Amino acid sequence: MKAILELLPIGAAAAVVSGITWFMLDRDIGLGKWALAGLLLAHGWVHMMYVFPTPETATATAGGLAYPFDLGRSWLVTNVGLDAGLVRIVGIALMLVTLAGFVLAALATVGILVPSGWWAGLVLGAAATSTVLLILTFSPALLLGFGINAALWVLVLASVWSPVAGPLAR
């Protein structure tokens, strides 16, 4: 529970930024597309943390949680007994697909190089691979990532907004 409480400031900031972005998208304010593209890029880039070694100073958070981006500490390694090298290869492949998906989704959001019609599939696919990666290395410290992915699914599946049609829920 302490770990979740420690995540509240980050979660609150993410909620405020998302709310402002939603407000702009709902009112068809041009900056909203760019804000959403930035959020998609940022969410994708966070997954790059799986590639880098665990920092020595980050072996545990103040709440005692292990560094959440360490593929070698996956429950598949520690509880199931799978080879850490295999889990790392699968994790890095998922990270690359997730990163590419969110980068392409961000570009589709603003209509640069990627057709806007691909946006929904890219967002859903990237959020799905992100969720699989988060499950692979589950930690309470990653709950914000699950929440972001769920919000992206709602955005697409509820047909609330799309770069092709703009605001749909009026």
N, CA, C and O atoms as a DFTB+ gen file, in Angstrom:
680 C
 N C O
     1  1       0.823      -1.190       0.000
     2  2       0.000       0.000       0.000
     3  2       0.870       1.258       0.000
     4  3       0.533       2.265      -0.623
     5  1       2.005       1.176       0.717
     6  2       2.893       2.329       0.783
     7  2       3.427       2.684      -0.609
     8  3       3.575       3.857      -0.953
     9  1       3.711       1.643      -1.401
    10  2       4.223       1.880      -2.757
    11  2       3.200       2.617      -3.604
    12  3       3.548       3.515      -4.371
    13  1       1.943       2.237      -3.463
    14  2       0.890       2.899      -4.233
    15  2       0.770       4.356      -3.806
    16  3       0.590       5.238      -4.645
    17  1       0.867       4.609      -2.514
    18  2       0.799       5.989      -2.027
    19  2       1.964       6.821      -2.549
    20  3       1.808       8.013      -2.815
    21  1       3.130       6.199      -2.695
    22  2       4.286       6.925      -3.225
    23  2       4.103       7.289      -4.695
    24  3       4.714       8.240      -5.182
    25  1       3.271       6.543      -5.396
    26  2       3.019       6.810      -6.814
    27  2       1.950       7.881      -7.031
    28  3       1.770       8.353      -8.154
    29  1       1.245       8.268      -5.975
    30  2       0.151       9.233      -6.125
    31  2       0.564      10.548      -6.779
    32  3      -0.163      11.016      -7.655
    33  1       1.686      11.177      -6.410
    34  2       2.040      12.438      -7.085
    35  2       2.248      12.274      -8.588
    36  3       1.817      13.123      -9.368
    37  1       2.895      11.201      -8.996
    38  2       3.105      10.965     -10.425
    39  2       1.768      10.684     -11.100
    40  3       1.496      11.189     -12.189
    41  1       0.940       9.881     -10.451
    42  2      -0.381       9.578     -10.996
    43  2      -1.249      10.818     -11.108
    44  3      -1.979      10.987     -12.085
    45  1      -1.167      11.693     -10.100
    46  2      -1.951      12.933     -10.138
    47  2      -1.478      13.829     -11.277
    48  3      -2.296      14.410     -11.990
    49  1      -0.176      13.942     -11.450
    50  2       0.358      14.760     -12.548
    51  2      -0.071      14.186     -13.896
    52  3      -0.454      14.934     -14.796
    53  1      -0.010      12.868     -14.037
    54  2      -0.435      12.231     -15.290
    55  2      -1.922      12.470     -15.536
    56  3      -2.337      12.696     -16.673
    57  1      -2.721      12.421     -14.476
    58  2      -4.166      12.659     -14.618
    59  2      -4.450      14.092     -15.051
    60  3      -5.324      14.327     -15.885
    61  1      -3.719      15.051     -14.488
    62  2      -3.919      16.458     -14.860
    63  2      -3.541      16.680     -16.323
    64  3      -4.296      17.296     -17.075
    65  1      -2.380      16.181     -16.724
    66  2      -1.939      16.343     -18.122
    67  2      -2.921      15.652     -19.064
    68  3      -3.265      16.198     -20.112
    69  1      -3.371      14.460     -18.697
    70  2      -4.340      13.742     -19.530
    71  2      -5.664      14.485     -19.602
    72  3      -6.286      14.551     -20.662
    73  1      -6.096      15.045     -18.478
    74  2      -7.342      15.811     -18.462
    75  2      -7.279      17.043     -19.351
    76  3      -8.232      17.346     -20.069
    77  1      -6.168      17.745     -19.303
    78  2      -5.988      18.923     -20.162
    79  2      -5.978      18.497     -21.632
    80  3      -6.579      19.154     -22.482
    81  1      -5.294      17.398     -21.917
    82  2      -5.251      16.886     -23.293
    83  2      -6.651      16.496     -23.753
    84  3      -7.056      16.834     -24.865
    85  1      -7.389      15.788     -22.907
    86  2      -8.766      15.386     -23.231
    87  2      -9.623      16.616     -23.513
    88  3     -10.383      16.639     -24.481
    89  1      -9.501      17.637     -22.666
    90  2     -10.258      18.884     -22.841
    91  2      -9.978      19.483     -24.223
    92  3     -10.903      19.880     -24.932
    93  1      -8.699      19.545     -24.599
    94  2      -8.339      20.123     -25.899
    95  2      -8.838      19.259     -27.057
    96  3      -9.300      19.788     -28.068
    97  1      -8.750      17.941     -26.916
    98  2      -9.237      17.059     -27.975
    99  2     -10.748      17.179     -28.126
   100  3     -11.264      17.220     -29.243
   101  1     -11.454      17.234     -27.006
   102  2     -12.913      17.313     -27.031
   103  2     -13.407      18.592     -27.689
   104  3     -14.470      18.604     -28.308
   105  1     -12.646      19.657     -27.559
   106  2     -13.038      20.940     -28.150
   107  2     -12.346      21.195     -29.488
   108  3     -12.410      22.295     -30.037
   109  1     -11.695      20.172     -29.992
   110  2     -11.015      20.232     -31.289
   111  2      -9.986      21.358     -31.353
   112  3      -9.839      22.024     -32.378
   113  1      -9.282      21.558     -30.249
   114  2      -8.194      22.537     -30.194
   115  2      -6.950      21.849     -30.767
   116  3      -6.564      20.777     -30.301
   117  1      -6.334      22.454     -31.760
   118  2      -5.220      21.845     -32.483
   119  2      -4.089      21.355     -31.603
   120  3      -3.466      20.339     -31.912
   121  1      -3.813      22.045     -30.524
   122  2      -2.726      21.650     -29.632
   123  2      -3.008      20.299     -28.970
   124  3      -2.080      19.614     -28.540
   125  1      -4.275      19.916     -28.888
   126  2      -4.635      18.639     -28.271
   127  2      -4.006      17.454     -28.975
   128  3      -3.531      16.524     -28.323
   129  1      -3.996      17.478     -30.312
   130  2      -3.360      16.397     -31.075
   131  2      -1.879      16.292     -30.726
   132  3      -1.347      15.198     -30.539
   133  1      -1.227      17.444     -30.641
   134  2       0.207      17.452     -30.346
   135  2       0.472      16.993     -28.915
   136  3       1.462      16.310     -28.654
   137  1      -0.408      17.364     -27.990
   138  2      -0.252      16.915     -26.602
   139  2      -0.420      15.398     -26.521
   140  3       0.353      14.722     -25.842
   141  1      -1.428      14.864     -27.213
   142  2      -1.629      13.417     -27.218
   143  2      -0.438      12.716     -27.866
   144  3       0.019      11.684     -27.373
   145  1       0.061      13.266     -28.958
   146  2       1.244      12.680     -29.602
   147  2       2.425      12.671     -28.633
   148  3       3.169      11.693     -28.570
   149  1       2.597      13.752     -27.883
   150  2       3.670      13.813     -26.890
   151  2       3.493      12.773     -25.792
   152  3       4.464      12.149     -25.364
   153  1       2.262      12.586     -25.336
   154  2       1.999      11.574     -24.311
   155  2       2.283      10.167     -24.841
   156  3       2.854       9.336     -24.135
   157  1       1.885       9.910     -26.077
   158  2       2.164       8.601     -26.677
   159  2       3.665       8.365     -26.804
   160  3       4.157       7.278     -26.501
   161  1       4.390       9.386     -27.254
   162  2       5.854       9.267     -27.351
   163  2       6.481       9.022     -25.986
   164  3       7.332       8.145     -25.835
   165  1       6.060       9.796     -24.994
   166  2       6.628       9.657     -23.648
   167  2       6.357       8.263     -23.089
   168  3       7.250       7.633     -22.521
   169  1       5.129       7.786     -23.250
   170  2       4.791       6.455     -22.735
   171  2       5.632       5.388     -23.439
   172  3       6.098       4.442     -22.802
   173  1       5.824       5.538     -24.732
   174  2       6.655       4.589     -25.460
   175  2       8.108       4.625     -25.010
   176  3       8.736       3.582     -24.829
   177  1       8.637       5.829     -24.830
   178  2      10.047       5.968     -24.459
   179  2      10.339       5.438     -23.064
   180  3      11.454       4.982     -22.810
   181  1       9.381       5.483     -22.158
   182  2       9.609       4.950     -20.809
   183  2       9.970       3.467     -20.879
   184  3      10.731       2.970     -20.049
   185  1       9.427       2.773     -21.859
   186  2       9.714       1.348     -21.995
   187  2      11.189       1.076     -22.314
   188  3      11.664      -0.045     -22.133
   189  1      11.904       2.087     -22.784
   190  2      13.342       1.931     -23.053
   191  2      14.112       1.604     -21.772
   192  3      15.234       1.101     -21.838
   193  1      13.524       1.882     -20.621
   194  2      14.218       1.612     -19.359
   195  2      14.508       0.122     -19.177
   196  3      15.384      -0.243     -18.393
   197  1      13.784      -0.742     -19.893
   198  2      14.042      -2.178     -19.803
   199  2      15.381      -2.567     -20.429
   200  3      15.914      -3.633     -20.121
   201  1      15.923      -1.735     -21.288
   202  2      17.173      -2.046     -21.978
   203  2      18.384      -1.751     -21.097
   204  3      19.402      -2.437     -21.185
   205  1      18.273      -0.750     -20.264
   206  2      19.411      -0.297     -19.478
   207  2      19.566      -1.126     -18.212
   208  3      18.574      -1.588     -17.647
   209  1      20.812      -1.319     -17.757
   210  2      21.017      -2.088     -16.532
   211  2      20.433      -1.358     -15.321
   212  3      20.280      -0.137     -15.315
   213  1      20.119      -2.137     -14.321
   214  2      19.579      -1.570     -13.093
   215  2      20.616      -0.654     -12.461
   216  3      21.742      -1.081     -12.202
   217  1      20.251       0.598     -12.208
   218  2      21.203       1.496     -11.546
   219  2      21.529       0.983     -10.140
   220  3      20.653       0.480      -9.437
   221  1      22.778       1.114      -9.745
   222  2      23.186       0.645      -8.420
   223  2      22.415       1.345      -7.312
   224  3      22.128       0.747      -6.274
   225  1      22.085       2.596      -7.529
   226  2      21.367       3.354      -6.501
   227  2      19.873       3.063      -6.500
   228  3      19.152       3.570      -5.641
   229  1      19.391       2.259      -7.445
   230  2      17.953       2.010      -7.553
   231  2      17.613       0.544      -7.317
   232  3      16.661       0.030      -7.905
   233  1      18.379      -0.135      -6.464
   234  2      18.069      -1.538      -6.219
   235  2      16.737      -1.686      -5.497
   236  3      16.070      -2.712      -5.633
   237  1      16.351      -0.694      -4.747
   238  2      15.033      -0.701      -4.106
   239  2      14.593       0.736      -3.914
   240  3      15.405       1.627      -3.665
   241  1      13.298       0.941      -4.032
   242  2      12.758       2.278      -3.798
   243  2      12.626       2.493      -2.303
   244  3      12.894       1.586      -1.515
   245  1      12.221       3.667      -1.917
   246  2      12.055       3.976      -0.497
   247  2      11.042       3.036       0.152
   248  3      11.148       2.742       1.343
   249  1      10.074       2.567      -0.608
   250  2       9.064       1.654      -0.081
   251  2       9.528       0.210      -0.065
   252  3       8.756      -0.677       0.300
   253  1      10.769      -0.047      -0.453
   254  2      11.296      -1.388      -0.454
   255  2      11.026      -2.160      -1.736
   256  3      11.343      -3.347      -1.816
   257  1      10.448      -1.511      -2.736
   258  2      10.177      -2.187      -4.001
   259  2      11.457      -2.320      -4.811
   260  3      12.287      -1.412      -4.840
   261  1      11.601      -3.451      -5.461
   262  2      12.737      -3.640      -6.358
   263  2      12.550      -2.767      -7.594
   264  3      11.426      -2.418      -7.955
   265  1      13.649      -2.422      -8.233
   266  2      13.613      -1.637      -9.467
   267  2      12.717      -2.366     -10.462
   268  3      12.996      -3.518     -10.792
   269  1      11.652      -1.736     -10.951
   270  2      10.642      -2.464     -11.722
   271  2      11.013      -2.793     -13.167
   272  3      10.320      -3.585     -13.804
   273  1      12.077      -2.212     -13.696
   274  2      12.401      -2.402     -15.111
   275  2      13.500      -3.441     -15.327
   276  3      14.160      -3.426     -16.366
   277  1      13.705      -4.335     -14.373
   278  2      14.742      -5.359     -14.468
   279  2      14.121      -6.664     -14.961
   280  3      13.429      -7.348     -14.208
   281  1      14.368      -7.006     -16.222
   282  2      13.796      -8.222     -16.802
   283  2      14.301      -9.486     -16.102
   284  3      13.623     -10.513     -16.116
   285  1      15.478      -9.416     -15.495
   286  2      16.022     -10.561     -14.772
   287  2      15.272     -10.877     -13.496
   288  3      15.420     -11.968     -12.945
   289  1      14.469      -9.943     -13.017
   290  2      13.663     -10.169     -11.812
   291  2      12.211     -10.499     -12.146
   292  3      11.348     -10.474     -11.269
   293  1      11.949     -10.803     -13.390
   294  2      10.593     -11.178     -13.797
   295  2      10.126     -12.383     -12.987
   296  3      10.927     -13.246     -12.629
   297  1       8.845     -12.435     -12.705
   298  2       8.282     -13.577     -11.996
   299  2       8.470     -14.872     -12.796
   300  3       8.451     -15.960     -12.219
   301  1       8.650     -14.764     -14.110
   302  2       8.915     -15.957     -14.919
   303  2      10.290     -16.546     -14.615
   304  3      10.513     -17.743     -14.794
   305  1      11.203     -15.705     -14.157
   306  2      12.543     -16.168     -13.787
   307  2      12.550     -16.611     -12.331
   308  3      13.002     -17.711     -12.014
   309  1      12.047     -15.753     -11.444
   310  2      12.148     -16.024     -10.011
   311  2      11.166     -17.081      -9.517
   312  3      11.510     -17.851      -8.621
   313  1       9.960     -17.145     -10.068
   314  2       8.949     -18.090      -9.577
   315  2       8.776     -19.316     -10.471
   316  3       8.570     -20.420      -9.967
   317  1       8.857     -19.139     -11.783
   318  2       8.623     -20.245     -12.719
   319  2       9.929     -20.956     -13.064
   320  3       9.927     -22.149     -13.369
   321  1      11.037     -20.229     -13.017
   322  2      12.333     -20.832     -13.284
   323  2      12.787     -20.780     -14.729
   324  3      13.708     -21.501     -15.112
   325  1      12.157     -19.938     -15.541
   326  2      12.616     -19.794     -16.924
   327  2      13.993     -19.138     -16.956
   328  3      14.384     -18.422     -16.034
   329  1      14.704     -19.397     -18.026
   330  2      16.032     -18.833     -18.210
   331  2      15.955     -17.309     -18.312
   332  3      15.160     -16.778     -19.088
   333  1      16.772     -16.610     -17.538
   334  2      16.757     -15.141     -17.530
   335  2      17.117     -14.575     -18.900
   336  3      16.590     -13.535     -19.294
   337  1      18.006     -15.244     -19.627
   338  2      18.381     -14.774     -20.963
   339  2      17.208     -14.812     -21.929
   340  3      17.018     -13.889     -22.720
   341  1      16.421     -15.885     -21.865
   342  2      15.244     -16.003     -22.727
   343  2      14.210     -14.928     -22.385
   344  3      13.644     -14.295     -23.276
   345  1      13.974     -14.732     -21.105
   346  2      13.012     -13.704     -20.679
   347  2      13.495     -12.329     -21.122
   348  3      12.695     -11.490     -21.534
   349  1      14.797     -12.098     -21.039
   350  2      15.345     -10.806     -21.467
   351  2      15.145     -10.600     -22.972
   352  3      14.782      -9.504     -23.397
   353  1      15.375     -11.628     -23.773
   354  2      15.183     -11.518     -25.228
   355  2      13.724     -11.216     -25.552
   356  3      13.434     -10.331     -26.358
   357  1      12.809     -11.946     -24.927
   358  2      11.378     -11.713     -25.158
   359  2      10.997     -10.310     -24.694
   360  3      10.258      -9.605     -25.381
   361  1      11.500      -9.908     -23.530
   362  2      11.194      -8.575     -23.001
   363  2      11.703      -7.459     -23.897
   364  3      11.000      -6.474     -24.124
   365  1      12.913      -7.603     -24.404
   366  2      13.465      -6.566     -25.288
   367  2      12.694      -6.524     -26.604
   368  3      12.459      -5.446     -27.149
   369  1      12.299      -7.690     -27.117
   370  2      11.488      -7.709     -28.342
   371  2      10.153      -6.999     -28.108
   372  3       9.713      -6.209     -28.944
   373  1       9.514      -7.278     -26.978
   374  2       8.256      -6.596     -26.643
   375  2       8.471      -5.094     -26.495
   376  3       7.641      -4.297     -26.931
   377  1       9.585      -4.712     -25.879
   378  2       9.887      -3.290     -25.700
   379  2      10.048      -2.605     -27.049
   380  3       9.540      -1.502     -27.250
   381  1      10.752      -3.252     -27.976
   382  2      10.963      -2.653     -29.298
   383  2       9.644      -2.500     -30.058
   384  3       9.405      -1.472     -30.693
   385  1       8.794      -3.518     -29.993
   386  2       7.488      -3.441     -30.659
   387  2       6.639      -2.345     -30.016
   388  3       5.975      -1.577     -30.712
   389  1       6.665      -2.279     -28.688
   390  2       5.901      -1.252     -27.969
   391  2       6.386       0.139     -28.339
   392  3       5.583       1.017     -28.656
   393  1       7.689       0.343     -28.301
   394  2       8.257       1.646     -28.636
   395  2       7.903       2.037     -30.067
   396  3       7.447       3.153     -30.314
   397  1       8.114       1.122     -31.005
   398  2       7.793       1.419     -32.407
   399  2       6.310       1.728     -32.569
   400  3       5.944       2.649     -33.300
   401  1       5.461       0.970     -31.900
   402  2       4.022       1.200     -31.993
   403  2       3.615       2.564     -31.486
   404  3       2.808       3.245     -32.120
   405  1       4.162       2.979     -30.344
   406  2       3.800       4.287     -29.801
   407  2       4.391       5.432     -30.625
   408  3       3.755       6.476     -30.772
   409  1       5.591       5.251     -31.160
   410  2       6.167       6.291     -32.031
   411  2       5.309       6.445     -33.286
   412  3       4.987       7.564     -33.686
   413  1       4.942       5.331     -33.903
   414  2       4.100       5.393     -35.103
   415  2       2.710       5.949     -34.779
   416  3       2.145       6.703     -35.571
   417  1       2.161       5.580     -33.620
   418  2       0.851       6.109     -33.215
   419  2       0.920       7.615     -33.002
   420  3      -0.010       8.338     -33.358
   421  1       2.018       8.087     -32.424
   422  2       2.184       9.534     -32.223
   423  2       2.246      10.251     -33.567
   424  3       1.638      11.307     -33.740
   425  1       2.978       9.679     -34.513
   426  2       3.060      10.286     -35.845
   427  2       1.699      10.271     -36.543
   428  3       1.340      11.236     -37.218
   429  1       0.943       9.185     -36.386
   430  2      -0.397       9.108     -36.983
   431  2      -1.341      10.110     -36.326
   432  3      -2.250      10.624     -36.978
   433  1      -1.133      10.389     -35.045
   434  2      -1.983      11.341     -34.324
   435  2      -1.947      12.711     -34.980
   436  3      -2.973      13.382     -35.092
   437  1      -0.762      13.122     -35.411
   438  2      -0.613      14.448     -36.018
   439  2      -0.513      14.373     -37.541
   440  3      -0.308      15.394     -38.197
   441  1      -0.654      13.182     -38.104
   442  2      -0.673      13.035     -39.558
   443  2       0.657      13.257     -40.240
   444  3       0.707      13.786     -41.350
   445  1       1.747      12.855     -39.579
   446  2       3.083      12.991     -40.162
   447  2       3.624      11.599     -40.492
   448  3       3.797      10.772     -39.597
   449  1       3.888      11.342     -41.761
   450  2       4.499      10.113     -42.275
   451  2       3.645       8.854     -42.137
   452  3       3.835       7.904     -42.897
   453  1       2.730       8.822     -41.208
   454  2       1.906       7.642     -40.969
   455  2       0.450       8.029     -41.189
   456  3      -0.012       9.024     -40.630
   457  1      -0.285       7.258     -41.999
   458  2      -1.690       7.603     -42.241
   459  2      -2.505       7.640     -40.945
   460  3      -2.390       6.748     -40.105
   461  1      -3.313       8.660     -40.797
   462  2      -4.143       8.801     -39.599
   463  2      -5.109       7.637     -39.435
   464  3      -5.525       7.329     -38.318
   465  1      -5.463       6.997     -40.527
   466  2      -6.357       5.847     -40.464
   467  2      -5.766       4.658     -39.724
   468  3      -6.508       3.770     -39.302
   469  1      -4.467       4.620     -39.558
   470  2      -3.808       3.537     -38.835
   471  2      -3.787       3.774     -37.331
   472  3      -3.413       2.883     -36.569
   473  1      -4.183       4.961     -36.901
   474  2      -4.022       5.387     -35.514
   475  2      -4.606       4.398     -34.513
   476  3      -3.913       3.986     -33.583
   477  1      -5.860       4.013     -34.685
   478  2      -6.520       3.146     -33.700
   479  2      -5.782       1.820     -33.546
   480  3      -5.533       1.380     -32.423
   481  1      -5.435       1.185     -34.648
   482  2      -4.722      -0.084     -34.583
   483  2      -3.358       0.040     -33.931
   484  3      -2.942      -0.827     -33.163
   485  1      -2.666       1.129     -34.243
   486  2      -1.345       1.346     -33.640
   487  2      -1.448       1.561     -32.135
   488  3      -0.662       0.999     -31.372
   489  1      -2.412       2.370     -31.707
   490  2      -2.572       2.629     -30.267
   491  2      -2.959       1.341     -29.541
   492  3      -2.375       1.012     -28.509
   493  1      -3.941       0.611     -30.075
   494  2      -4.366      -0.635     -29.431
   495  2      -3.236      -1.656     -29.385
   496  3      -3.030      -2.305     -28.359
   497  1      -2.503      -1.806     -30.486
   498  2      -1.404      -2.762     -30.526
   499  2      -0.276      -2.399     -29.578
   500  3       0.240      -3.258     -28.862
   501  1       0.109      -1.129     -29.569
   502  2       1.195      -0.695     -28.683
   503  2       0.786      -0.830     -27.221
   504  3       1.589      -1.257     -26.392
   505  1      -0.453      -0.470     -26.896
   506  2      -0.921      -0.603     -25.514
   507  2      -0.998      -2.074     -25.107
   508  3      -0.737      -2.411     -23.952
   509  1      -1.352      -2.946     -26.042
   510  2      -1.413      -4.381     -25.740
   511  2      -0.021      -4.950     -25.469
   512  3       0.170      -5.674     -24.492
   513  1       0.954      -4.632     -26.327
   514  2       2.309      -5.149     -26.092
   515  2       2.914      -4.538     -24.836
   516  3       3.674      -5.197     -24.127
   517  1       2.583      -3.286     -24.560
   518  2       3.033      -2.651     -23.323
   519  2       2.480      -3.403     -22.116
   520  3       3.203      -3.654     -21.152
   521  1       1.207      -3.758     -22.170
   522  2       0.584      -4.473     -21.056
   523  2       1.217      -5.843     -20.861
   524  3       1.444      -6.261     -19.726
   525  1       1.503      -6.542     -21.945
   526  2       2.170      -7.847     -21.836
   527  2       3.539      -7.669     -21.179
   528  3       3.915      -8.459     -20.314
   529  1       4.273      -6.654     -21.575
   530  2       5.585      -6.386     -20.983
   531  2       5.457      -6.041     -19.501
   532  3       6.263      -6.499     -18.690
   533  1       4.462      -5.245     -19.141
   534  2       4.257      -4.892     -17.736
   535  2       3.876      -6.122     -16.909
   536  3       4.293      -6.246     -15.758
   537  1       3.094      -7.024     -17.486
   538  2       2.746      -8.268     -16.789
   539  2       3.994      -9.128     -16.612
   540  3       4.173      -9.759     -15.570
   541  1       4.852      -9.153     -17.621
   542  2       6.086      -9.937     -17.578
   543  2       6.963      -9.528     -16.395
   544  3       7.635     -10.368     -15.797
   545  1       6.956      -8.250     -16.062
   546  2       7.802      -7.733     -14.974
   547  2       6.952      -7.093     -13.884
   548  3       7.345      -6.071     -13.322
   549  1       5.805      -7.669     -13.576
   550  2       4.844      -7.013     -12.698
   551  2       5.476      -6.512     -11.403
   552  3       6.248      -7.205     -10.740
   553  1       5.110      -5.277     -11.077
   554  2       5.497      -4.623      -9.830
   555  2       4.448      -3.554      -9.556
   556  3       3.938      -2.941     -10.494
   557  1       4.114      -3.318      -8.286
   558  2       3.180      -2.229      -7.988
   559  2       3.658      -0.883      -8.534
   560  3       2.846       0.008      -8.786
   561  1       4.957      -0.735      -8.716
   562  2       5.498       0.519      -9.251
   563  2       5.092       0.734     -10.704
   564  3       5.233       1.841     -11.224
   565  1       4.593      -0.301     -11.366
   566  2       4.199      -0.191     -12.772
   567  2       2.697       0.013     -12.951
   568  3       2.207      -0.008     -14.080
   569  1       1.961       0.209     -11.864
   570  2       0.507       0.378     -11.961
   571  2       0.115       1.564     -12.833
   572  3      -0.901       1.514     -13.526
   573  1       0.903       2.617     -12.806
   574  2       0.601       3.782     -13.639
   575  2       0.607       3.399     -15.122
   576  3      -0.228       3.876     -15.890
   577  1       1.536       2.547     -15.519
   578  2       1.591       2.086     -16.906
   579  2       0.340       1.319     -17.301
   580  3      -0.178       1.495     -18.404
   581  1      -0.148       0.461     -16.400
   582  2      -1.399      -0.255     -16.667
   583  2      -2.549       0.735     -16.836
   584  3      -3.392       0.570     -17.718
   585  1      -2.580       1.763     -15.988
   586  2      -3.637       2.771     -16.073
   587  2      -3.591       3.549     -17.378
   588  3      -4.629       3.821     -17.982
   589  1      -2.394       3.906     -17.811
   590  2      -2.248       4.632     -19.083
   591  2      -2.737       3.767     -20.238
   592  3      -3.457       4.244     -21.115
   593  1      -2.343       2.489     -20.238
   594  2      -2.785       1.592     -21.310
   595  2      -4.305       1.446     -21.314
   596  3      -4.927       1.453     -22.376
   597  1      -4.901       1.315     -20.133
   598  2      -6.363       1.199     -20.051
   599  2      -7.034       2.460     -20.589
   600  3      -8.030       2.375     -21.307
   601  1      -6.496       3.621     -20.246
   602  2      -7.068       4.881     -20.737
   603  2      -6.967       4.968     -22.259
   604  3      -7.880       5.468     -22.916
   605  1      -5.869       4.487     -22.811
   606  2      -5.717       4.502     -24.272
   607  2      -6.720       3.567     -24.941
   608  3      -7.277       3.897     -25.988
   609  1      -6.951       2.400     -24.336
   610  2      -7.956       1.489     -24.891
   611  2      -9.336       2.129     -24.867
   612  3     -10.094       2.020     -25.831
   613  1      -9.663       2.798     -23.761
   614  2     -10.964       3.476     -23.671
   615  2     -11.067       4.551     -24.744
   616  3     -12.094       4.671     -25.411
   617  1     -10.006       5.330     -24.911
   618  2     -10.008       6.395     -25.914
   619  2     -10.328       5.842     -27.302
   620  3     -11.098       6.440     -28.055
   621  1      -9.735       4.700     -27.633
   622  2      -9.947       4.120     -28.963
   623  2     -11.269       3.350     -29.034
   624  3     -12.079       3.592     -29.928
   625  1     -11.486       2.432     -28.101
   626  2     -12.637       1.533     -28.198
   627  2     -13.969       2.228     -27.948
   628  3     -14.995       1.806     -28.482
   629  1     -13.966       3.283     -27.146
   630  2     -15.208       4.028     -26.913
   631  2     -15.450       5.041     -28.029
   632  3     -16.441       5.771     -28.009
   633  1     -14.550       5.080     -28.989
   634  2     -14.659       6.011     -30.124
   635  2     -14.878       7.441     -29.661
   636  3     -15.688       8.173     -30.230
   637  1     -14.149       7.832     -28.626
   638  2     -14.280       9.177     -28.077
   639  2     -13.586      10.200     -28.962
   640  3     -14.068      11.322     -29.115
   641  1     -12.446       9.814     -29.550
   642  2     -11.689      10.733     -30.398
   643  2     -10.867       9.913     -31.377
   644  3     -10.446       8.797     -31.069
   645  1     -10.647      10.464     -32.537
   646  2      -9.727       9.873     -33.504
   647  2      -9.152      11.003     -34.344
   648  3      -9.827      12.008     -34.568
   649  1      -7.906      10.858     -34.818
   650  2      -7.325      11.932     -35.620
   651  2      -8.041      12.111     -36.958
   652  3      -7.917      13.156     -37.596
   653  1      -8.782      11.102     -37.376
   654  2      -9.509      11.188     -38.641
   655  2     -10.809      11.966     -38.457
   656  3     -11.138      12.838     -39.261
   657  1     -11.550      11.640     -37.384
   658  2     -12.883      12.219     -37.199
   659  2     -12.931      13.353     -36.187
   660  3     -13.910      14.098     -36.154
   661  1     -11.906      13.503     -35.364
   662  2     -11.950      14.517     -34.307
   663  2     -12.853      14.050     -33.181
   664  3     -13.036      12.846     -33.005
   665  1     -13.427      14.978     -32.406
   666  2     -14.280      14.577     -31.285
   667  2     -15.537      13.869     -31.794
   668  3     -16.220      14.373     -32.686
   669  1     -15.835      12.713     -31.230
   670  2     -16.981      11.931     -31.683
   671  2     -18.103      11.885     -30.654
   672  3     -19.260      11.667     -31.012
   673  1     -17.780      12.085     -29.397
   674  2     -18.791      11.978     -28.337
   675  2     -19.356      13.354     -28.028
   676  3     -18.817      14.066     -27.182
   677  1     -20.396      13.725     -28.677
   678  2     -21.031      15.034     -28.448
   679  2     -22.412      14.836     -27.917
   680  3     -23.119      15.810     -27.657
